[in-house]
Every structure is written in structure tokens, then in C-alpha cells.
């Protein structure tokens, strides 16, 4: 399951060899550090969940299970598993500590905000990653998020999708007084 097949099996006829090996705990796909941080392990890399809401929302689809069962691992053990990009929900804004870019996560891609779009979005960050090298594992998308209105409703457009924004969300993100591009439909 972790990238191994039956072709990787090595058999030893000397039982003393196998008995001399330490038995380690099997790594499940969902793990938790003693401090409460949740991880998804895939292809030998650990992906931190951005928050508990993301864990509850996405863990079942990542593991193919309807349960949220996990094992608790020590910091020293999980630190031996290489870190990769975080598990993020669509619509999450993210920035690396060592990079000036701010991105919107959408459909497995990170979309770079331009300064005007970022200002319109309210300069709000949902998640900060340790380094741009970690975020570089998430493919960079080509579309830049836009704020649009159809004259009645307001949306953010990213990755070819529009996300409705309620008035309360606009206030929360500080974009309630922003300039939205108004689109008109033609018959």
C-alpha cells in the first residue's frame, strides 16, 4: 500500500535474521502528534491538516474510509517522515514564511494573488506554511482570483469556478467596500 508490491518481498531462510529485527508500529494514513496536530501520510510523506475543520471535512475522502480513526505518534517518529504540502480546502488562502507570494488553494492548485486582488480579498491569511519549498509541491495554477458581481450576487472566481460570497463573509474578510467587476449576460 505504501508504494510496495509483492515483487519487493525478500524471503530469508534463516529465522534468526527475522527475529533479530525490531518490530515497528505500522504507519496508518492518518496520524496525530501529541500536541494535537493531525497529519495525512501518503507516498512516504506527511501532509499537515491546516486545521481541525479541514481534517473532519477531507480525511474520509483522502483515506477512502468513513471513519476519522488515527494513531498517535511521537514527534521524533513523525519528524522522520518527510514533510510535504499541507492539506487545504478549496478557497483557503496560504503564504510561505520565506516567500512574498500569497496564494488561493483551488482544486489542488495554488493561484497567485496579484496585489489588487489580494487587497480586495481583505489581506487575510488562513494558513502559513513553513517554506515555499513545501508549497512548491502544489502545482501553480494560471488563473488569478477575481472579485465579480452579476449585479445581485458577489463571487470570487478562481480556477474557472465562482464561489458565492455572502454579505457576512464580505464583512469578515474586510472586502465589503471593495470594487467588484460587474458582468452582464447577453442573450
C-alpha angles and dihedrals in degrees: 000000000000095000095293128120134191087266088069093061114115118195123205122197093201107085090197090067094056092042090054092060120093116241111233130198112268112246113238121201094252120054138170130207118222088254090061099257110146123217139189114210117207131163091354095306131105122228117195117221108238091226143339093270090057090049093052092044101044108023095083093052092046094051099034089233131114091219130081094217116153140166124236114236131188120253090243092055097046090045088064090062109082115248120240136174119318124257104252135178120233110271094034117136115219139181133183117232091229098045135065096219123104118203139194114220112225130162094340094313134099116228118203116232117224113222093257093048091046091050090048090049088059101254088268124155123201098183137014118205125209095241145355088243088067093048090047087074087070109078114247112241124215102225122088116216115255134192112229139170131201089206093267107040132038126221144176112227119208133154092002093304131104121219117201115233119207122214090251091053090048090055091044092053093041094238098113091111096042125123109255121196107240115219123199123202121227124210 
